[in-house]
Amino acid sequence: MEAEFSLTSEVKDGCLVITTDGYVNNKGGEQIADEFEKHFDKGVKKVIINLAKSKVVNSIGISFLIEIIEKLN
């Protein structure tokens, strides 16, 4: 299983693009949520999360992603 996790982010045309690499567990999910919150608080309301390099997302990682979706709705 992938142990390391990293993410990069950038805002393009008012849209936050978060790209992950590695296993999205509780720590990875929390990092995604923290990065989202940082930009959401500044008014960014469009988000793309690119999980192409994250082959495994566990249930806790999914729960963080669902929280982001709920906040955007």
C-alpha positions in Angstrom: 0.0 0.0 0.0 1.2 3.5 -0.7 2.5 5.0 2.5 3.6 8.5 1.4 1.2 11.3 0.6 1.8 14.7 -1.0 -0.3 17.3 -2.7 0.2 20.4 -4.8 -2.3 23.1 -5.4 -2.8 26.1 -7.6 -5.6 28.5 -8.5 -6.3 28.7 -12.2 -9.0 31.1 -13.4 -10.6 31.2 -10.0 -10.6 27.4 -9.6 -8.5 25.6 -7.0 -6.8 22.6 -8.5 -5.5 20.1 -5.9 -3.4 17.2 -7.2 -2.6 14.4 -4.9 0.0 11.7 -5.0 -0.1 8.6 -2.7 -2.5 7.0 -0.3 -5.4 9.2 0.9 -6.1 8.1 4.4 -6.9 10.2 7.5 -3.7 12.3 7.2 -4.0 12.7 3.4 -7.7 13.6 3.7 -7.0 16.1 6.3 -4.2 17.7 4.2 -6.7 18.0 1.3 -9.4 19.5 3.5 -6.9 22.0 5.1 -5.7 23.1 1.6 -9.3 23.5 0.5 -10.2 25.5 3.6 -7.3 27.9 3.1 -8.6 28.8 -0.3 -12.3 28.6 0.4 -11.9 31.2 3.2 -10.4 33.5 0.6 -13.5 33.1 -1.7 -12.5 30.3 -4.0 -15.7 28.3 -4.6 -14.7 26.1 -7.6 -12.5 23.0 -6.9 -10.9 20.2 -8.9 -9.3 17.4 -7.0 -7.0 15.3 -9.2 -6.7 11.8 -7.6 -5.0 10.2 -10.6 -1.8 9.4 -8.7 -3.7 8.2 -5.6 -4.5 4.6 -6.2 -6.1 4.1 -2.8 -8.5 6.2 -0.9 -9.8 4.8 2.3 -13.2 5.5 4.0 -11.8 8.2 6.2 -10.2 9.9 3.2 -13.5 9.7 1.4 -15.2 11.4 4.4 -13.0 14.4 4.0 -13.8 14.6 0.3 -17.5 14.4 1.1 -17.1 17.3 3.6 -15.6 19.4 0.9 -18.6 18.6 -1.4 -21.1 19.5 1.3 -19.4 22.8 1.9 -19.5 23.7 -1.8 -23.3 22.9 -2.0 
